[in-house]
Amino acid sequence: MVKLLFLIPLLMCVIWYLYLRQNNWTLAQGKKGFLYIISFNLVIALVLTILVFATRQ
């Protein structure tokens, strides 16, 4: 299951891209949203990594 966690940001970016296309916005206008998605997922990855090392024996 952990191996598939890379799909979450990928799926979120695809959904954001589809949202932009639906509303006739350019990628440049939606760039901030992609940055938010990537930074949010990096924080999640960092927390999960810390939890793995904290619970390792």
trRosetta pair geometry for C-beta under 8 A, 3 or more apart (Angstrom, degrees):
i j d omega theta_ij theta_ji phi_ij phi_ji
1 4 6.1 -64 -163 34 38 107
1 5 7.8 62 143 -48 63 85
2 5 5.8 -20 -166 -18 47 117
3 6 7.9 -40 163 8 45 99
4 7 5.2 -18 176 6 79 122
5 8 5.9 -26 -170 3 57 114
5 45 7.4 138 136 -99 132 88
5 48 7.5 -134 -149 84 166 173
6 9 7.0 -53 -168 38 48 97
6 10 6.5 45 143 -15 71 116
7 10 5.3 -66 -148 47 40 116
7 11 5.6 42 157 -24 76 108
8 11 5.9 -55 -143 36 24 108
8 12 6.3 23 157 -17 61 109
8 41 6.3 167 103 -122 106 119
8 44 7.8 -65 101 91 150 154
9 12 5.5 -54 -143 40 35 113
9 13 6.2 36 157 -20 67 105
9 37 6.2 128 -147 152 83 98
9 38 6.4 71 -157 -105 132 54
9 41 3.9 6 -77 -90 115 175
10 13 5.9 -56 -149 36 28 109
10 14 6.5 27 153 -18 63 106
11 14 5.7 -54 -148 35 32 111
11 15 6.4 31 154 -17 65 106
12 15 5.7 -54 -148 37 31 111
12 16 6.3 32 153 -19 65 107
12 37 4.9 176 124 -151 124 123
12 41 7.2 -173 38 -55 146 127
13 16 5.5 -52 -145 38 33 113
13 17 6.2 37 153 -22 65 105
13 34 6.2 51 -126 -126 97 89
13 37 5.7 156 -74 118 74 156
13 38 7.9 42 -76 -60 115 82
14 17 5.6 -52 -147 35 31 114
14 18 6.4 31 153 -17 64 105
15 18 5.7 -54 -147 38 31 111
15 19 6.3 36 151 -22 64 105
16 19 5.5 -52 -149 34 32 115
16 20 6.5 35 152 -20 64 103
16 30 6.4 153 158 176 102 129
16 33 5.2 177 -160 134 133 126
16 34 6.4 167 110 -77 151 68
16 37 6.1 -108 -28 -47 152 148
17 20 5.7 -53 -151 33 32 112
17 21 6.5 28 153 -16 65 106
17 27 7.7 -1 -124 -104 86 93
17 30 7.6 146 -101 113 47 156
18 21 5.7 -54 -146 38 33 111
18 22 6.2 39 153 -26 65 106
19 22 5.7 -53 -147 32 30 115
19 23 6.6 6 161 1 63 110
19 30 7.9 144 86 -123 95 141
20 23 6.4 -74 -150 49 27 95
20 25 4.5 -94 -158 72 79 102
20 26 7.4 -57 174 87 120 10
20 27 6.8 86 141 -89 160 49
20 29 7.2 154 -143 79 113 99
20 30 4.3 -59 -94 -46 136 155
20 33 7.7 -173 -63 52 114 147
21 24 7.5 30 -173 -77 33 33
21 25 7.8 -90 -59 49 22 68
25 29 4.5 -110 -178 80 104 136
25 30 5.7 107 119 -42 124 104
26 29 4.8 102 57 4 76 99
26 30 7.2 -162 95 6 43 89
27 30 5.8 -70 -146 51 36 101
27 31 6.6 69 150 -63 67 79
28 31 5.7 -15 -154 -26 34 116
30 33 4.8 -43 -172 33 77 120
30 34 6.4 81 133 -22 84 94
31 34 5.7 -54 -154 34 38 111
31 35 6.5 38 150 -19 68 104
32 35 5.6 -53 -151 36 35 113
32 36 6.5 38 150 -20 66 103
33 36 5.6 -51 -149 35 34 113
33 37 6.4 35 152 -20 65 104
34 37 5.6 -52 -148 35 33 113
34 38 6.3 29 156 -16 66 107
35 38 5.9 -55 -144 39 30 108
35 39 6.1 25 159 -14 66 109
36 39 6.0 -58 -141 41 27 105
36 40 6.0 30 159 -22 64 110
37 40 5.9 -56 -146 36 25 112
37 41 6.4 16 159 -11 62 111
38 41 6.0 -62 -148 42 28 106
38 42 6.3 32 154 -22 65 107
39 42 5.5 -51 -145 34 33 114
39 43 6.6 37 155 -21 64 101
40 43 5.9 -55 -156 32 30 111
40 44 6.7 29 148 -16 63 105
41 44 5.4 -47 -146 36 39 114
41 45 6.3 41 153 -20 67 103
42 45 5.6 -52 -145 38 33 112
42 46 6.3 36 153 -22 65 104
43 46 5.6 -52 -147 35 31 113
43 47 6.4 31 154 -18 64 105
44 47 5.9 -55 -149 37 30 110
44 48 6.3 27 155 -16 65 108
45 48 5.8 -56 -145 40 30 109
45 49 6.2 33 155 -22 64 107
46 49 5.7 -55 -147 35 29 113
46 50 6.4 29 154 -18 64 105
47 50 5.8 -54 -149 36 31 110
47 51 6.4 31 152 -19 64 107
48 51 5.6 -54 -147 37 33 113
48 52 6.5 37 153 -23 65 102
49 52 5.7 -50 -150 31 32 112
49 53 6.6 21 156 -8 64 106
50 53 6.0 -61 -149 44 31 104
50 54 5.9 30 154 -21 68 112
51 54 5.6 -55 -138 39 30 112
51 55 6.2 11 167 -5 65 112
52 55 6.5 -70 -146 45 22 96
52 56 6.4 39 154 -44 62 104
53 56 5.5 -39 -144 9 34 122
